[in-house]
Amino acid sequence: MKKKNIAVGLMGFGKTGKLAAAEILEARDFDLRWVMRRSPEHAGESASRHLGFKGEAGTILPLAELRKRNFLRDHPVDVIIDFSDSSALHGYAATAIRHNIRVVSAISHYGEEENALLQKLARRTAVLHSPNITLGINVLMVASQVLKKILPTADIEVVEEHFRGKREKSGTALRIAEHLGLDPEEHVNSIRVGGVIGRHEVIFGMKTQTVRLVHESISRSAFARGALFGARWLMHKRKGLFSMENVIRNTFIENLTESA
């Protein structure tokens, strides 16, 4: 018997949302059921046609549809993947709780109210939230923590590079510093140049050698692929709040155990 595909509802149809929709449409184990966007533009059309794919998949709908009480009952999905903004959580959290729909959120920042809502959601279903959901950056985070334990006396610096117009320090770099127990004001170094999407480097300096861990984003598709990887992992969880670090750690341990 063929394994059932994972039915997805996608929040957001901006630059990254469109890339996420394309990745879902190309994946053999996912079905894109609907796409929510704040604007009513292209409402009723299929995301597949809009993005140049054959067939009809992923009906584009205005956000107002999600506020209808029975929307998720009438348009069921296994998981909601959110690439919209922090306010969207209020539109689907209650219904996701009621129908035990899993959630993968790639929203970069939530306020206290949204974080409390995520915690409430996670008590009933499985939730994955990571501000930077790319696989590579989370591998870098986990590897950095392991390396710090191996090299406890090394000097550690975090370097982040982004496009010239980005003013604030990278949230991902600040998280790396936090996880390594570093003062971000002293140990996070920012470079702004050209159109760099994102590059993060953790440098471990010793008297006789230097170790550098580097992650560079080449395309925003990396965020979409990370979300799908996380969604696959989340389908085996009943409830709880997880991060991509949890996914990477558990996947690493599972594979290490299998190969032992």
LUMZA-895922 format. One record per residue (C-alpha): x, y, z; residue number from 1. Coordinates in steps of 0.5 Angstrom, whole numbers, always signed. Layout:
[[X, Y, Z], NUM]
...
***
This chain:
[[+0, +0, +0], 1]
[[+3, +7, -2], 2]
[[+4, +11, +4], 3]
[[+0, +17, +5], 4]
[[+3, +24, +3], 5]
[[+3, +30, +8], 6]
[[-2, +35, +7], 7]
[[+0, +42, +8], 8]
[[-3, +48, +9], 9]
[[+2, +54, +7], 10]
[[+2, +61, +11], 11]
[[+5, +66, +6], 12]
[[+6, +67, -1], 13]
[[+12, +73, -1], 14]
[[+19, +71, -4], 15]
[[+20, +66, +1], 16]
[[+13, +63, +1], 17]
[[+13, +62, -6], 18]
[[+20, +58, -6], 19]
[[+17, +54, +0], 20]
[[+10, +53, -5], 21]
[[+15, +51, -10], 22]
[[+19, +46, -6], 23]
[[+12, +43, -3], 24]
[[+10, +42, -10], 25]
[[+16, +38, -13], 26]
[[+17, +34, -7], 27]
[[+14, +27, -8], 28]
[[+11, +26, -1], 29]
[[+8, +32, +0], 30]
[[+1, +35, -2], 31]
[[+0, +43, -2], 32]
[[-8, +44, -1], 33]
[[-8, +51, +0], 34]
[[-4, +57, +1], 35]
[[-6, +63, +5], 36]
[[-4, +70, +3], 37]
[[-6, +77, +7], 38]
[[-8, +80, +0], 39]
[[-14, +78, -4], 40]
[[-10, +78, -10], 41]
[[-10, +71, -15], 42]
[[-15, +69, -10], 43]
[[-18, +62, -12], 44]
[[-12, +61, -17], 45]
[[-8, +55, -16], 46]
[[-1, +56, -13], 47]
[[+2, +51, -18], 48]
[[-1, +54, -24], 49]
[[+2, +61, -22], 50]
[[+9, +58, -21], 51]
[[+9, +55, -27], 52]
[[+7, +47, -25], 53]
[[+3, +43, -29], 54]
[[-4, +41, -25], 55]
[[-8, +44, -20], 56]
[[-5, +44, -13], 57]
[[-5, +49, -7], 58]
[[-11, +54, -8], 59]
[[-9, +61, -6], 60]
[[-14, +64, -1], 61]
[[-14, +71, +3], 62]
[[-13, +71, +10], 63]
[[-20, +72, +12], 64]
[[-22, +65, +10], 65]
[[-18, +62, +15], 66]
[[-22, +66, +20], 67]
[[-28, +62, +19], 68]
[[-29, +57, +25], 69]
[[-30, +51, +20], 70]
[[-24, +53, +15], 71]
[[-19, +47, +18], 72]
[[-25, +42, +19], 73]
[[-27, +43, +12], 74]
[[-20, +44, +9], 75]
[[-16, +39, +13], 76]
[[-9, +39, +13], 77]
[[-3, +35, +17], 78]
[[+1, +41, +18], 79]
[[+1, +48, +17], 80]
[[+8, +51, +15], 81]
[[+8, +59, +17], 82]
[[+12, +63, +13], 83]
[[+8, +69, +14], 84]
[[+9, +74, +20], 85]
[[+8, +73, +27], 86]
[[+0, +76, +27], 87]
[[-2, +70, +23], 88]
[[-1, +65, +29], 89]
[[-7, +68, +32], 90]
[[-11, +66, +26], 91]
[[-10, +59, +26], 92]
[[-8, +57, +33], 93]
[[-15, +55, +36], 94]
[[-17, +51, +30], 95]
[[-10, +47, +30], 96]
[[-11, +46, +37], 97]
[[-18, +43, +36], 98]
[[-16, +39, +30], 99]
[[-9, +37, +33], 100]
[[-6, +40, +27], 101]
[[+2, +40, +27], 102]
[[+5, +47, +26], 103]
[[+12, +49, +23], 104]
[[+14, +56, +24], 105]
[[+19, +60, +21], 106]
[[+17, +66, +24], 107]
[[+24, +70, +26], 108]
[[+21, +74, +32], 109]
[[+15, +73, +36], 110]
[[+12, +77, +42], 111]
[[+11, +75, +49], 112]
[[+3, +74, +47], 113]
[[+5, +69, +41], 114]
[[+10, +65, +45], 115]
[[+5, +64, +50], 116]
[[+0, +62, +45], 117]
[[+6, +57, +42], 118]
[[+6, +54, +49], 119]
[[-1, +53, +49], 120]
[[-1, +50, +42], 121]
[[+5, +45, +44], 122]
[[+1, +42, +50], 123]
[[-4, +39, +44], 124]
[[+0, +38, +38], 125]
[[+7, +38, +35], 126]
[[+10, +45, +34], 127]
[[+17, +46, +31], 128]
[[+19, +54, +31], 129]
[[+26, +56, +29], 130]
[[+27, +63, +27], 131]
[[+33, +61, +22], 132]
[[+30, +54, +20], 133]
[[+36, +52, +15], 134]
[[+39, +45, +16], 135]
[[+46, +48, +15], 136]
[[+46, +54, +20], 137]
[[+43, +49, +26], 138]
[[+48, +44, +24], 139]
[[+53, +49, +25], 140]
[[+50, +51, +32], 141]
[[+50, +44, +34], 142]
[[+57, +43, +32], 143]
[[+59, +49, +35], 144]
[[+57, +47, +42], 145]
[[+60, +40, +41], 146]
[[+67, +43, +39], 147]
[[+66, +48, +45], 148]
[[+66, +42, +50], 149]
[[+72, +39, +46], 150]
[[+76, +46, +46], 151]
[[+74, +49, +53], 152]
[[+80, +54, +53], 153]
[[+79, +57, +46], 154]
[[+78, +64, +44], 155]
[[+71, +64, +40], 156]
[[+68, +69, +36], 157]
[[+62, +70, +31], 158]
[[+62, +73, +25], 159]
[[+56, +75, +21], 160]
[[+55, +78, +14], 161]
[[+49, +80, +11], 162]
[[+47, +85, +5], 163]
[[+49, +92, +6], 164]
[[+42, +95, +7], 165]
[[+41, +90, +14], 166]
[[+42, +95, +20], 167]
[[+41, +90, +26], 168]
[[+45, +85, +28], 169]
[[+43, +78, +25], 170]
[[+39, +74, +30], 171]
[[+42, +68, +28], 172]
[[+49, +70, +30], 173]
[[+46, +73, +37], 174]
[[+43, +66, +38], 175]
[[+49, +62, +37], 176]
[[+53, +67, +42], 177]
[[+48, +66, +47], 178]
[[+48, +58, +46], 179]
[[+56, +59, +47], 180]
[[+55, +63, +53], 181]
[[+58, +69, +50], 182]
[[+57, +76, +51], 183]
[[+54, +78, +44], 184]
[[+56, +86, +45], 185]
[[+64, +83, +45], 186]
[[+64, +77, +41], 187]
[[+59, +78, +35], 188]
[[+62, +82, +29], 189]
[[+58, +84, +23], 190]
[[+60, +86, +16], 191]
[[+55, +89, +11], 192]
[[+57, +88, +4], 193]
[[+53, +88, -3], 194]
[[+48, +83, -3], 195]
[[+50, +77, +1], 196]
[[+44, +73, +3], 197]
[[+47, +71, +10], 198]
[[+54, +68, +12], 199]
[[+55, +66, +19], 200]
[[+62, +64, +22], 201]
[[+64, +61, +29], 202]
[[+72, +62, +30], 203]
[[+75, +57, +35], 204]
[[+82, +60, +36], 205]
[[+88, +57, +40], 206]
[[+95, +58, +40], 207]
[[+97, +53, +35], 208]
[[+91, +52, +31], 209]
[[+85, +55, +29], 210]
[[+78, +52, +27], 211]
[[+73, +55, +23], 212]
[[+65, +53, +22], 213]
[[+62, +56, +17], 214]
[[+55, +57, +14], 215]
[[+53, +61, +8], 216]
[[+46, +62, +5], 217]
[[+46, +61, -3], 218]
[[+39, +61, -4], 219]
[[+32, +63, +0], 220]
[[+30, +56, -2], 221]
[[+34, +53, +4], 222]
[[+29, +56, +9], 223]
[[+24, +52, +5], 224]
[[+28, +46, +5], 225]
[[+29, +46, +12], 226]
[[+22, +47, +13], 227]
[[+20, +41, +10], 228]
[[+25, +37, +13], 229]
[[+23, +39, +20], 230]
[[+15, +37, +18], 231]
[[+17, +30, +16], 232]
[[+21, +30, +23], 233]
[[+15, +33, +26], 234]
[[+10, +28, +23], 235]
[[+13, +23, +28], 236]
[[+11, +27, +34], 237]
[[+5, +27, +38], 238]
[[+6, +34, +42], 239]
[[+11, +39, +44], 240]
[[+15, +45, +42], 241]
[[+21, +43, +38], 242]
[[+27, +47, +35], 243]
[[+31, +45, +29], 244]
[[+37, +44, +34], 245]
[[+32, +39, +37], 246]
[[+31, +36, +30], 247]
[[+39, +36, +28], 248]
[[+41, +33, +35], 249]
[[+36, +27, +35], 250]
[[+37, +26, +27], 251]
[[+45, +25, +29], 252]
[[+44, +21, +35], 253]
[[+39, +16, +31], 254]
[[+44, +15, +25], 255]
[[+49, +14, +30], 256]
[[+46, +9, +34], 257]
[[+44, +5, +27], 258]
[[+51, +5, +25], 259]
[[+54, +3, +31], 260]
***
